[in-house]
Amino acid sequence: MTTPGKNPETIRAMFGRIAPVYDLSNHLFSLNIDKLWRRYAVRSAMRPTDRAVLDVACGTGDLTRELKRSAETGCQVYGVDFCLPMLELARRKQAPPVLQGDGLRLPFPDESFDLVTIGFGLRNMADYRAGLREMARTLRPGGRLAVLDFTTPSNPLFRAIYLLYFQHILPLLGDFISRSGAYRYLSRSVLAWPSPRELARDMREAGLGNIRFSELSMGIAVLHIGEKPSP
């Protein structure tokens, strides 16, 4: 099932167009806080015993590289994304091995990984619930899925300020830098995204347990971690 407004080819083409300015705009619009979010996600989700890690929707490879920096010797880290221009940038940045592939049909056998991560990518899948099930499929029993994405702050005052920026200022800046409507799409997609509790429920329905989430930077982003139950 394809979610309305989430045609895969449209999303792929949009990210291909903004690939050259993707890193610059992300760091600029978040005041570099996105780097701290990724580091926190890796510290929270990774274990010294992990031997195989996959970063889904890896984009230009920032989270993939952070995983590799934190991995113990002998741990294999891979990235996968369906947008080739993004992967080309990841390779230039000397990210770990990155492959072109669809997050809804991952090119890996069942129970291949100790940890699967996805940073700011689940929201862009045509069917994110199917994406959760597919990532859970590739986890070994006891393995973890870490989902890092935007959310909407719950504090009324901060939420009002955030929405003013996110709905009106960010799209204008994004149009100027990217010369595309990508950041208008970003605003719409975040506002339509499930709440942290709703996403935790979806992760449980995908077969994951022991789900916990942490809201970051006053609720601008949220990290979910769930575990695949052992038999």
FITORTOR-798548 format. One line per 10 residues: number of its first residue (from 0); their letters; for each residue x, y, z of N, C-alpha, C. Coordinates in steps of 0.02 Angstrom, whole numbers, padded with zeros to 5 digits. Layout:
NUM = a = X Y Z X Y Z X Y Z; ...
REM end
This chain:
0 = mttpgknpet = 00043 -00060 00000 00000 00000 00000 00044 00062 00000; 00032 00107 -00046 00070 00169 -00050 00031 00225 -00016; 00063 00259 00031 00031 00315 00065 00022 00373 00018; -00038 00405 00017 -00047 00463 -00027 00007 00516 -00017; 00035 00540 -00071 00087 00591 -00067 00156 00562 -00055; 00162 00495 -00051 00227 00463 -00039 00245 00417 -00096; 00235 00440 -00157 00255 00400 -00215 00330 00390 -00214; 00354 00328 -00214 00426 00316 -00207 00469 00351 -00259; 00446 00351 -00322 00487 00383 -00374 00490 00459 -00365; 00435 00488 -00341 00435 00560 -00328 00483 00577 -00271
10 = iramfgriap = 00482 00536 -00218 00527 00548 -00161 00600 00539 -00182; 00613 00486 -00221 00681 00473 -00244 00707 00532 -00286; 00665 00557 -00332 00686 00612 -00374 00697 00676 -00334; 00655 00688 -00284 00662 00747 -00242 00729 00746 -00205; 00746 00689 -00174 00809 00685 -00138 00869 00687 -00185; 00860 00661 -00245 00914 00666 -00294 00929 00739 -00312; 00875 00780 -00317 00886 00850 -00335 00920 00889 -00279; 00903 00874 -00216 00931 00914 -00161 00996 00884 -00133; 01019 00828 -00160 01078 00794 -00133 01138 00842 -00126; 01154 00885 -00175 01214 00927 -00168 01212 00975 -00109
20 = vydlsnhlfs = 01151 00994 -00086 01147 01042 -00030 01117 01009 00032; 01108 00944 00031 01072 00909 00085 01108 00918 00152; 01173 00904 00154 01210 00910 00217 01211 00982 00242; 01226 01028 00197 01230 01099 00216 01164 01122 00246; 01109 01107 00213 01045 01132 00237 01025 01099 00303; 01038 01034 00310 01022 01000 00374 01060 01031 00432; 01125 01041 00424 01165 01069 00479 01146 01142 00492; 01131 01179 00439 01114 01249 00446 01047 01258 00481; 00996 01222 00458 00929 01231 00484 00921 01204 00555; 00964 01156 00574 00960 01128 00642 01012 01159 00688
30 = lnidklwrry = 01052 01206 00663 01106 01237 00701 01156 01184 00725; 01166 01133 00683 01212 01077 00695 01190 01030 00751; 01129 01040 00777 01105 00995 00829 01093 00926 00802; 01081 00920 00736 01069 00853 00707 01128 00807 00718; 01189 00835 00722 01248 00793 00735 01244 00764 00806; 01222 00804 00854 01216 00779 00922 01162 00726 00927; 01107 00734 00890 01054 00683 00890 01081 00616 00866; 01120 00617 00812 01147 00554 00786 01195 00522 00835; 01237 00561 00867 01283 00533 00916 01245 00502 00974; 01193 00536 00996 01153 00509 01051 01119 00444 01031
40 = avrsamrptd = 01094 00441 00969 01062 00380 00945 01111 00321 00945; 01171 00333 00922 01221 00280 00920 01240 00258 00990; 01253 00305 01035 01271 00288 01104 01215 00248 01138; 01153 00265 01122 01096 00233 01156 01082 00164 01129; 01095 00153 01064 01072 00091 01032 01127 00039 01023; 01189 00061 01017 01243 00014 01000 01270 -00021 01062; 01289 -00085 01052 01319 -00125 01106 01389 -00148 01084; 01434 -00157 01133 01502 -00180 01115 01502 -00249 01081; 01449 -00288 01092 01447 -00356 01064 01418 -00357 00993; 01396 -00300 00967 01368 -00299 00899 01421 -00317 00848
50 = ravldvacgt = 01402 -00361 00801 01449 -00383 00750 01425 -00366 00680; 01362 -00347 00672 01336 -00328 00606 01282 -00275 00617; 01291 -00217 00584 01247 -00159 00593 01226 -00133 00524; 01162 -00115 00518 01136 -00088 00455 01104 -00021 00468; 01121 00028 00426 01089 00094 00428 01045 00100 00366; 00979 00101 00375 00931 00104 00320 00915 00177 00304; 00903 00190 00240 00892 00259 00216 00950 00303 00239; 01010 00279 00224 01071 00310 00252 01087 00377 00221; 01057 00393 00163 01069 00458 00132 01142 00470 00118; 01168 00526 00141 01238 00543 00128 01286 00513 00179
60 = gdltrelkrs = 01260 00470 00223 01304 00429 00265 01325 00457 00332; 01294 00511 00356 01316 00539 00420 01305 00491 00478; 01246 00460 00482 01234 00413 00536 01275 00350 00526; 01283 00328 00464 01323 00268 00450 01395 00278 00474; 01423 00335 00461 01492 00349 00482 01497 00353 00558; 01446 00381 00591 01445 00384 00664 01443 00313 00693; 01404 00270 00662 01401 00200 00684 01470 00167 00677; 01503 00179 00621 01568 00148 00610 01620 00174 00660; 01617 00238 00676 01665 00266 00724 01657 00234 00793; 01595 00215 00809 01582 00188 00876 01586 00112 00879
70 = aetgcqvygv = 01592 00079 00821 01591 00006 00819 01656 -00023 00846; 01650 -00079 00879 01709 -00115 00902 01744 -00148 00842; 01807 -00163 00849 01845 -00196 00796 01810 -00262 00777; 01802 -00272 00713 01769 -00332 00688 01695 -00324 00674; 01666 -00269 00695 01595 -00256 00682 01588 -00228 00611; 01545 -00259 00571 01533 -00236 00502 01473 -00188 00501; 01482 -00130 00471 01430 -00080 00466 01415 -00068 00392; 01351 -00068 00375 01329 -00057 00307 01275 -00003 00305; 01270 00030 00248 01216 00077 00236 01178 00058 00174; 01114 00075 00171 01074 00061 00111 01027 00120 00100
80 = dfclpmlela = 01019 00140 00038 00974 00195 00020 00951 00184 -00051; 00892 00210 -00068 00867 00199 -00137 00883 00257 -00184; 00918 00308 -00158 00933 00368 -00198 01008 00369 -00215; 01024 00356 -00278 01094 00350 -00298 01134 00414 -00288; 01109 00474 -00304 01149 00534 -00291 01168 00542 -00218; 01125 00522 -00172 01142 00525 -00101 01198 00476 -00085; 01194 00416 -00113 01245 00365 -00100 01313 00387 -00128; 01313 00420 -00185 01375 00443 -00213 01410 00493 -00167; 01371 00535 -00134 01400 00582 -00085 01425 00544 -00024; 01388 00493 -00002 01411 00453 00055 01479 00421 00039
90 = rrkqappvlq = 01487 00396 -00021 01549 00363 -00040 01607 00413 -00042; 01593 00473 -00063 01645 00525 -00064 01667 00542 00007; 01622 00537 00054 01638 00552 00123 01668 00492 00159; 01683 00440 00120 01715 00380 00147 01673 00347 00202; 01608 00344 00188 01563 00307 00232 01579 00232 00226; 01557 00191 00274 01563 00119 00266 01528 00095 00203; 01534 00032 00184 01501 00009 00122 01427 00028 00119; 01407 00060 00065 01337 00081 00057 01311 00050 -00008; 01250 00026 -00005 01219 -00009 -00061 01155 00026 -00081; 01138 00021 -00145 01074 00048 -00167 01021 -00006 -00156
100 = gdglrlpfpd = 00968 00012 -00120 00915 -00036 -00106 00855 -00001 -00075; 00799 -00035 -00078 00736 -00009 -00053 00725 -00032 00019; 00709 00014 00063 00696 -00004 00132 00636 -00049 00142; 00593 -00054 00092 00535 -00099 00096 00552 -00168 00071; 00610 -00176 00039 00632 -00241 00014 00708 -00244 00022; 00730 -00251 00084 00802 -00248 00098 00837 -00309 00069; 00896 -00299 00039 00931 -00354 00005 00974 -00395 00053; 00944 -00416 00110 00980 -00454 00160 00935 -00511 00186; 00966 -00567 00204 00927 -00624 00231 00897 -00607 00299; 00851 -00649 00321 00822 -00643 00388 00877 -00647 00440
110 = esfdlvtigf = 00868 -00610 00494 00911 -00614 00554 00985 -00604 00537; 00999 -00550 00500 01068 -00535 00479 01104 -00487 00526; 01067 -00446 00565 01098 -00390 00599 01082 -00389 00674; 01131 -00364 00712 01121 -00352 00783 01086 -00285 00796; 01096 -00238 00751 01067 -00171 00758 01049 -00145 00689; 00989 -00118 00683 00968 -00083 00623 00947 -00013 00644; 00971 00037 00608 00953 00107 00623 00921 00138 00562; 00882 00189 00575 00855 00231 00521 00847 00301 00548; 00881 00349 00517 00879 00418 00541 00844 00464 00491; 00786 00488 00509 00748 00536 00468 00728 00506 00401
120 = glrnmadyra = 00719 00440 00398 00702 00408 00335 00637 00370 00337; 00617 00345 00395 00556 00305 00399 00496 00345 00376; 00495 00408 00393 00439 00453 00375 00431 00460 00300; 00483 00446 00261 00479 00454 00189 00460 00391 00151; 00451 00335 00188 00433 00273 00155 00360 00275 00134; 00345 00242 00078 00277 00240 00052 00230 00205 00102; 00256 00156 00138 00217 00121 00189 00265 00109 00248; 00265 00154 00295 00316 00150 00348 00304 00090 00394; 00242 00068 00401 00230 00008 00442 00261 -00053 00410; 00255 -00059 00344 00289 -00113 00308 00365 -00106 00315
130 = glremartlr = 00390 -00045 00317 00461 -00033 00328 00484 -00058 00396; 00443 -00047 00448 00459 -00072 00514 00462 -00148 00514; 00414 -00180 00482 00414 -00253 00480 00474 -00280 00442; 00493 -00246 00388 00550 -00268 00348 00615 -00261 00387; 00624 -00206 00423 00684 -00198 00463 00686 -00249 00520; 00628 -00261 00551 00625 -00312 00604 00643 -00381 00577; 00624 -00394 00515 00641 -00459 00484 00716 -00471 00484; 00755 -00419 00471 00828 -00428 00464 00865 -00429 00531; 00828 -00418 00586 00860 -00419 00652 00867 -00489 00679; 00923 -00502 00712 00932 -00564 00749 00891 -00560 00813
140 = pggrlavldf = 00871 -00617 00841 00837 -00615 00907 00880 -00578 00958; 00849 -00531 00992 00885 -00489 01039 00915 -00427 01008; 00911 -00422 00941 00936 -00363 00907 00890 -00303 00916; 00916 -00244 00898 00879 -00183 00910 00866 -00144 00846; 00808 -00111 00845 00793 -00062 00792 00791 00007 00824; 00830 00054 00797 00831 00122 00822 00804 00169 00768; 00752 00206 00785 00719 00252 00738 00728 00323 00764; 00764 00364 00727 00773 00434 00744 00736 00477 00694; 00692 00520 00718 00655 00562 00671 00629 00624 00707; 00600 00669 00668 00570 00729 00696 00504 00712 00730
150 = ttpsnplfra = 00484 00756 00775 00417 00753 00804 00395 00825 00818; 00337 00832 00847 00311 00899 00861 00311 00910 00936; 00342 00964 00960 00346 00976 01033 00277 00978 01065; 00274 00952 01127 00210 00951 01163 00200 01014 01205; 00254 01048 01225 00247 01109 01264 00213 01163 01222; 00156 01190 01245 00116 01235 01202 00155 01296 01177; 00193 01329 01220 00229 01389 01199 00284 01371 01149; 00324 01321 01166 00378 01302 01120 00349 01274 01055; 00293 01239 01060 00261 01212 01000 00240 01269 00953; 00214 01324 00981 00192 01380 00940 00251 01411 00903
160 = iyllyfqhil = 00307 01421 00939 00367 01449 00909 00394 01402 00855; 00396 01337 00871 00421 01286 00825 00379 01284 00761; 00313 01286 00769 00270 01282 00710 00277 01344 00666; 00287 01403 00697 00299 01463 00658 00361 01455 00615; 00415 01429 00645 00477 01418 00608 00468 01364 00556; 00438 01308 00577 00436 01249 00535 00388 01256 00476; 00333 01292 00486 00283 01298 00434 00294 01357 00388; 00329 01409 00412 00333 01470 00373 00405 01490 00356; 00449 01489 00405 00518 01513 00393 00560 01460 00359; 00558 01397 00384 00599 01344 00356 00584 01332 00282
170 = pllgdfisrs = 00521 01329 00261 00508 01318 00189 00537 01373 00145; 00535 01435 00168 00563 01490 00128 00639 01484 00123; 00672 01469 00179 00744 01459 00177 00762 01399 00134; 00722 01346 00140 00735 01286 00101 00728 01299 00027; 00677 01337 00008 00668 01354 -00063 00728 01392 -00089; 00755 01437 -00048 00811 01479 -00070 00874 01437 -00079; 00887 01391 -00032 00950 01353 -00034 00945 01295 -00083; 00889 01258 -00082 00885 01197 -00122 00855 01208 -00191; 00822 01266 -00201 00788 01280 -00264 00737 01225 -00280; 00704 01201 -00228 00653 01150 -00237 00602 01157 -00182
180 = gayrylsrsv = 00548 01119 -00186 00497 01120 -00134 00508 01066 -00081; 00569 01040 -00077 00582 00984 -00032 00567 01001 00041; 00582 01063 00061 00572 01079 00132 00500 01097 00147; 00460 01110 00096 00388 01114 00107 00360 01044 00119; 00386 00996 00082 00368 00926 00093 00388 00906 00164; 00448 00924 00185 00472 00907 00252 00423 00932 00305; 00403 00994 00299 00356 01022 00348 00291 00983 00350; 00264 00968 00292 00200 00931 00290 00208 00861 00319; 00263 00828 00302 00272 00759 00323 00281 00754 00398; 00316 00801 00429 00327 00799 00501 00261 00811 00538
190 = lawpsprela = 00222 00859 00514 00159 00875 00548 00109 00818 00543; 00115 00777 00490 00070 00720 00482 00097 00656 00514; 00157 00658 00543 00190 00599 00569 00159 00578 00636; 00155 00513 00651 00127 00491 00715 00164 00520 00775; 00128 00525 00830 00159 00546 00893 00207 00492 00916; 00252 00508 00963 00298 00457 00988 00263 00395 01015; 00207 00404 01050 00171 00346 01077 00139 00305 01021; 00114 00339 00970 00084 00303 00914 00137 00263 00876; 00197 00292 00866 00249 00256 00831 00273 00197 00873; 00276 00204 00939 00293 00148 00982 00243 00091 00974
200 = rdmreaglgn = 00180 00108 00968 00128 00057 00956 00140 00022 00889; 00156 00061 00837 00169 00031 00772 00229 -00016 00774; 00280 00002 00813 00338 -00042 00820 00320 -00107 00855; 00276 -00103 00905 00253 -00164 00938 00215 -00208 00889; 00173 -00177 00847 00135 -00216 00798 00180 -00247 00745; 00240 -00219 00736 00288 -00247 00688 00328 -00305 00719; 00314 -00321 00782 00346 -00378 00813 00403 -00361 00861; 00411 -00298 00877 00465 -00277 00922 00438 -00269 00993; 00483 -00277 01041 00464 -00270 01111 00513 -00225 01148; 00500 -00216 01213 00542 -00174 01257 00555 -00106 01224
210 = irfselsmgi = 00503 -00075 01199 00509 -00013 01162 00513 00046 01210; 00560 00089 01197 00568 00150 01236 00584 00208 01189; 00566 00267 01210 00583 00325 01168 00604 00384 01211; 00647 00425 01181 00673 00485 01214 00662 00544 01169; 00628 00595 01195 00620 00657 01157 00682 00700 01166; 00705 00729 01111 00768 00766 01110 00755 00839 01094; 00796 00883 01124 00793 00955 01110 00722 00981 01118; 00692 00968 01176 00625 00992 01193 00571 00965 01146; 00583 00907 01119 00531 00875 01078 00535 00890 01005; 00592 00915 00980 00599 00926 00908 00611 00860 00873
220 = avlhigekps = 00649 00816 00905 00663 00750 00877 00649 00698 00930; 00645 00635 00909 00632 00581 00956 00669 00519 00932; 00697 00482 00980 00731 00419 00966 00691 00363 00997; 00670 00315 00954 00637 00254 00976 00686 00196 00971; 00686 00152 01020 00725 00090 01016 00680 00033 01036; 00678 -00019 00994 00641 -00079 01009 00684 -00140 00998; 00668 -00195 01030 00707 -00256 01025 00666 -00312 00995; 00699 -00355 00956 00666 -00413 00929 00669 -00468 00982; 00611 -00494 01002 00611 -00544 01056 00650 -00606 01036; 00682 -00636 01086 00715 -00701 01075 00662 -00755 01076
230 = p = 00673 -00810 01040 00624 -00864 01038 00611 -00891 01109
REM end
